[in-house]
């Protein structure tokens, strides 16, 4: 989980039931190639998960490009 992310574009937010609870999330895309990288927690509907709000979940394998 990351506090900050750069070179990204956020998709529209939507509600989703995850293993840890119900959230409003927005998909995160690479600003250069448009590939989906993960999501951002926009809002938690459960008080115990409020610490996740505003944080990003990014797939590590998609964050780096080999040359």
N, C-alpha and C positions, 0 to 999 in steps of 0.2 A: 504494500500500500504506500502510495506516494502523496506528499503534501502539494508538490508543484510538478507541472509538466510543461514542456515547451514544444513548439512546432507542431501543435495539434489543432484540430477542429472538432468542436462538439456537435453531435447530432441533437435532434429534439429529445426532450425528456419524456419518459414514460414510466409507468408503474410496473414493477416486477417482483414476484415472490422468489426470494433466494433462500438458500439453506438457513441463513442466520436471521431471516425475517423479511418483511415487505419494505421496499424502497422505491423512491423515484430515482431513476438513473438516466444518464445520457451516454450514448456510445461515443468513444473517442477514436478519431481518425488521424492518420498522418497528414500534415498539411501539404506535403510534397507529392506523395504517391496515392493518397486517399485510402490506404489499407486500414482496416479496423485494427486498433491496437488494444482495446479494452473498454473500460467504462469509468464514469465518474459518479460517485454517490451524490445526488443532489439533495435528497431528503430521506430521513428515516421515520417510519411510522411507529417505531418502538424506542422508548427512552433509553434503553441500555445500549442501543446502537448509534446514538446521536454523535458519538466521537468519529464516526466514519463520514459524516457529512462534509462535502467539499474535497474529499480525498479521491485519488485515482487508483484503479486496479489496471495495470498494464502487463501484457504478456511479454516476458523478458526476451524470448526468442525473436519477437517482432521489433524490438527496440534498436537492434544493432544491425548494421549492414556490413558485410564482409567485402573487401576489395581485393 
